[in-house]
Amino acid sequence: MRFPFHKMHGCGNDFLILDYLGGEAPKFYPSEVAYLCDRHYGLGADGLVVLKESSTAHAGWYFYNSDGSPAAMCGNAARCAIRYLIDKHYPEEIPVSLETEVGIIKGRRIDMGNEVEITLFPTAIRSFEYDQKLVTAGENSFDIYSLNT
């Protein structure tokens, strides 16, 4: 498979960006994403951003972690995607919006420089359940808490 790509980084994470605005955005198999993101055999990245058309924002996306698993949101990847959209498609738009699985993110360039800030949406705090266990090792006891995220 051949396709043009861009590579961007934000706060120490780097991402492959595939631009399918104006076309049909493919979904990738986890093994394909893992291969592309592999730093020895692929292009190397912490994640893959596939930009696609959106009816509610300037663009939508599919986001994948480097192991190929899909994710609803990644803040650094969203900043890179917004920066890409500003640079390539919407230089005059303020703010630029990105539709994610968890809501619409808006972003803008700061002082016409290289930095981008995004505005996230309020989150709802839900109740959660956790397990607590007492583990003893020698003369020491430890409370261990686990939470399914």
GUTI-154333 format. One record per residue (C-alpha): x, y, z; residue number from 1; residue in three letters. Coordinates in nm, 4 decimals. Last residue first. Example, Ala and Ser with C-alpha at 12.3 -4.5 7.8 and 13.67 -1.06 7.14 Angstrom:
2
[r [1.3670; -0.1060; 0.7140]; 2; 'SER']
[r [1.2300; -0.4500; 0.7800]; 1; 'ALA']
***
This chain:
149
[r [-1.0183; 0.1621; 3.3433]; 149; 'THR']
[r [-1.0592; -0.1301; 3.5814]; 148; 'ASN']
[r [-0.9345; -0.0097; 3.9174]; 147; 'LEU']
[r [-0.7042; -0.1994; 4.1463]; 146; 'SER']
[r [-0.6085; -0.1068; 4.5013]; 145; 'TYR']
[r [-0.3335; -0.2792; 4.6979]; 144; 'ILE']
[r [-0.3002; -0.2160; 5.0724]; 143; 'ASP']
[r [0.0456; -0.3311; 5.1763]; 142; 'PHE']
[r [0.1671; -0.5268; 5.4770]; 141; 'SER']
[r [0.5306; -0.5560; 5.5797]; 140; 'ASN']
[r [0.6743; -0.8178; 5.8165]; 139; 'GLU']
[r [0.7531; -1.0617; 5.5382]; 138; 'GLY']
[r [0.5448; -0.9637; 5.2391]; 137; 'ALA']
[r [0.1776; -0.9212; 5.3240]; 136; 'THR']
[r [-0.0799; -0.8168; 5.0676]; 135; 'VAL']
[r [-0.4101; -0.6617; 5.1715]; 134; 'LEU']
[r [-0.6533; -0.6376; 4.8856]; 133; 'LYS']
[r [-0.8803; -0.3613; 4.7626]; 132; 'GLN']
[r [-1.0887; -0.3851; 4.4479]; 131; 'ASP']
[r [-1.2356; -0.0821; 4.2759]; 130; 'TYR']
[r [-1.5740; 0.0328; 4.1601]; 129; 'GLU']
[r [-1.6449; 0.3579; 3.9863]; 128; 'PHE']
[r [-1.8809; 0.6495; 4.0122]; 127; 'SER']
[r [-1.8739; 0.8768; 3.7148]; 126; 'ARG']
[r [-1.7148; 1.2151; 3.6900]; 125; 'ILE']
[r [-1.8438; 1.3854; 3.3793]; 124; 'ALA']
[r [-1.5892; 1.5532; 3.1594]; 123; 'THR']
[r [-1.5934; 1.9094; 3.0369]; 122; 'PRO']
[r [-1.4704; 1.9547; 2.6817]; 121; 'PHE']
[r [-1.1160; 2.0095; 2.5699]; 120; 'LEU']
[r [-0.9888; 2.3311; 2.4249]; 119; 'THR']
[r [-0.6738; 2.2922; 2.2221]; 118; 'ILE']
[r [-0.3611; 2.5021; 2.2117]; 117; 'GLU']
[r [-0.1205; 2.5091; 1.9219]; 116; 'VAL']
[r [0.2419; 2.6178; 1.9190]; 115; 'GLU']
[r [0.4353; 2.6935; 1.6024]; 114; 'ASN']
[r [0.3755; 3.0666; 1.6061]; 113; 'GLY']
[r [0.0833; 3.2835; 1.4937]; 112; 'MET']
[r [0.0472; 3.4066; 1.8547]; 111; 'ASP']
[r [-0.0879; 3.0653; 1.9626]; 110; 'ILE']
[r [-0.2367; 2.8574; 1.6812]; 109; 'ARG']
[r [-0.5902; 2.7473; 1.7503]; 108; 'ARG']
[r [-0.7832; 2.4462; 1.8663]; 107; 'GLY']
[r [-1.1322; 2.3103; 1.9105]; 106; 'LYS']
[r [-1.2118; 1.9546; 2.0138]; 105; 'ILE']
[r [-1.5466; 1.8000; 1.9305]; 104; 'ILE']
[r [-1.6588; 1.5069; 2.1412]; 103; 'GLY']
[r [-1.5516; 1.1705; 2.2808]; 102; 'VAL']
[r [-1.5263; 0.9809; 1.9523]; 101; 'GLU']
[r [-1.3361; 1.2709; 1.8003]; 100; 'THR']
[r [-1.4494; 1.5535; 1.5705]; 99; 'GLU']
[r [-1.1776; 1.8134; 1.5167]; 98; 'LEU']
[r [-1.2443; 2.1872; 1.5091]; 97; 'SER']
[r [-1.0334; 2.4804; 1.3910]; 96; 'VAL']
[r [-1.0757; 2.8011; 1.5910]; 95; 'PRO']
[r [-1.0099; 3.0359; 1.4216]; 94; 'ILE']
[r [-1.0088; 2.9726; 1.0464]; 93; 'GLU']
[r [-0.7633; 3.1640; 0.8277]; 92; 'GLU']
[r [-0.5029; 2.8897; 0.7792]; 91; 'PRO']
[r [-0.7683; 2.6193; 0.7289]; 90; 'TYR']
[r [-0.6412; 2.3406; 0.5024]; 89; 'HIS']
[r [-0.2705; 2.2628; 0.5197]; 88; 'LYS']
[r [-0.1229; 2.4582; 0.8109]; 87; 'ASP']
[r [-0.4390; 2.4872; 1.0221]; 86; 'ILE']
[r [-0.5374; 2.1242; 0.9641]; 85; 'LEU']
[r [-0.1833; 2.0089; 1.0469]; 84; 'TYR']
[r [-0.1819; 2.2117; 1.3691]; 83; 'ARG']
[r [-0.5212; 2.0649; 1.4651]; 82; 'ILE']
[r [-0.3918; 1.7121; 1.3973]; 81; 'ALA']
[r [-0.0771; 1.7755; 1.6031]; 80; 'CYS']
[r [-0.2805; 1.9094; 1.8963]; 79; 'ARG']
[r [-0.5179; 1.6119; 1.8688]; 78; 'ALA']
[r [-0.2209; 1.3729; 1.8707]; 77; 'ALA']
[r [-0.0949; 1.5356; 2.1903]; 76; 'ASN']
[r [-0.4373; 1.5094; 2.3549]; 75; 'GLY']
[r [-0.5124; 1.1496; 2.2559]; 74; 'CYS']
[r [-0.8766; 1.0454; 2.2243]; 73; 'MET']
[r [-1.1099; 0.7638; 2.1255]; 72; 'ALA']
[r [-0.8393; 0.5028; 2.0853]; 71; 'ALA']
[r [-0.7983; 0.2235; 1.8313]; 70; 'PRO']
[r [-0.5441; -0.0484; 1.9098]; 69; 'SER']
[r [-0.2655; -0.0850; 1.6554]; 68; 'GLY']
[r [0.0225; -0.1191; 1.9023]; 67; 'ASP']
[r [0.1280; 0.2387; 1.8197]; 66; 'SER']
[r [-0.2080; 0.3730; 1.9351]; 65; 'ASN']
[r [-0.4691; 0.4403; 1.6672]; 64; 'TYR']
[r [-0.6780; 0.7500; 1.6028]; 63; 'PHE']
[r [-0.9539; 0.7682; 1.3420]; 62; 'TYR']
[r [-1.0321; 1.1266; 1.2733]; 61; 'TRP']
[r [-1.2876; 1.3947; 1.1950]; 60; 'GLY']
[r [-1.2407; 1.7212; 1.0125]; 59; 'ALA']
[r [-1.3588; 2.0838; 1.0042]; 58; 'HIS']
[r [-1.6360; 1.9804; 1.2429]; 57; 'ALA']
[r [-1.9977; 1.8548; 1.2409]; 56; 'THR']
[r [-2.0335; 1.6874; 0.8996]; 55; 'SER']
[r [-1.6883; 1.5328; 0.9178]; 54; 'SER']
[r [-1.4483; 1.4174; 0.6465]; 53; 'GLU']
[r [-1.1472; 1.2137; 0.7481]; 52; 'LYS']
[r [-0.8055; 1.2532; 0.9073]; 51; 'LEU']
[r [-0.6254; 0.9284; 0.9909]; 50; 'VAL']
[r [-0.3938; 0.9819; 1.2884]; 49; 'VAL']
[r [-0.1472; 0.7018; 1.3691]; 48; 'LEU']
[r [0.0346; 0.6711; 1.7004]; 47; 'GLY']
[r [0.3624; 0.6763; 1.8904]; 46; 'ASP']
[r [0.5551; 0.6707; 1.5650]; 45; 'ALA']
[r [0.8165; 0.4817; 1.3646]; 44; 'GLY']
[r [0.8126; 0.4552; 0.9865]; 43; 'LEU']
[r [0.8178; 0.0777; 0.9893]; 42; 'GLY']
[r [1.0755; -0.1937; 1.0536]; 41; 'TYR']
[r [1.2782; -0.0615; 1.3474]; 40; 'HIS']
[r [1.0602; 0.2136; 1.4955]; 39; 'ARG']
[r [0.7360; 0.0187; 1.4523]; 38; 'ASP']
[r [0.4511; 0.2650; 1.3912]; 37; 'CYS']
[r [0.3754; 0.1433; 1.0377]; 36; 'LEU']
[r [0.3941; -0.2216; 1.1478]; 35; 'TYR']
[r [0.1699; -0.1660; 1.4517]; 34; 'ALA']
[r [-0.0797; 0.0189; 1.2312]; 33; 'VAL']
[r [-0.0928; -0.2636; 0.9787]; 32; 'GLU']
[r [-0.1256; -0.5286; 1.2529]; 31; 'SER']
[r [-0.4127; -0.3354; 1.4132]; 30; 'PRO']
[r [-0.6032; -0.3383; 1.0826]; 29; 'TYR']
[r [-0.6567; 0.0047; 0.9306]; 28; 'PHE']
[r [-0.9765; 0.1922; 0.8576]; 27; 'LYS']
[r [-0.9724; 0.3713; 0.5262]; 26; 'PRO']
[r [-1.0707; 0.7343; 0.4755]; 25; 'ALA']
[r [-1.2664; 0.7908; 0.1533]; 24; 'GLU']
[r [-1.1775; 1.1217; -0.0064]; 23; 'GLY']
[r [-1.2027; 1.4995; 0.0313]; 22; 'GLY']
[r [-1.0122; 1.4955; 0.3569]; 21; 'LEU']
[r [-0.8114; 1.1731; 0.3598]; 20; 'TYR']
[r [-0.4949; 1.3133; 0.5162]; 19; 'ASP']
[r [-0.2720; 1.0578; 0.6851]; 18; 'LEU']
[r [-0.0808; 1.1838; 0.9878]; 17; 'ILE']
[r [0.1934; 0.9741; 1.1473]; 16; 'LEU']
[r [0.2491; 1.0780; 1.5065]; 15; 'PHE']
[r [0.5344; 1.1691; 1.7360]; 14; 'ASP']
[r [0.5230; 1.2143; 2.1123]; 13; 'ASN']
[r [0.7706; 1.4334; 2.3017]; 12; 'GLY']
[r [0.5385; 1.7258; 2.3688]; 11; 'CYS']
[r [0.4057; 1.7295; 2.0132]; 10; 'GLY']
[r [0.5481; 1.5666; 1.7056]; 9; 'HIS']
[r [0.4466; 1.5546; 1.3433]; 8; 'MET']
[r [0.4991; 1.3086; 1.0598]; 7; 'LYS']
[r [0.3164; 1.3551; 0.7330]; 6; 'HIS']
[r [0.1943; 1.0828; 0.5017]; 5; 'PHE']
[r [0.1459; 1.0128; 0.1340]; 4; 'PRO']
[r [0.0109; 0.6679; 0.0517]; 3; 'PHE']
[r [0.1358; 0.3441; -0.0925]; 2; 'ARG']
[r [0.0000; 0.0000; 0.0000]; 1; 'MET']
***
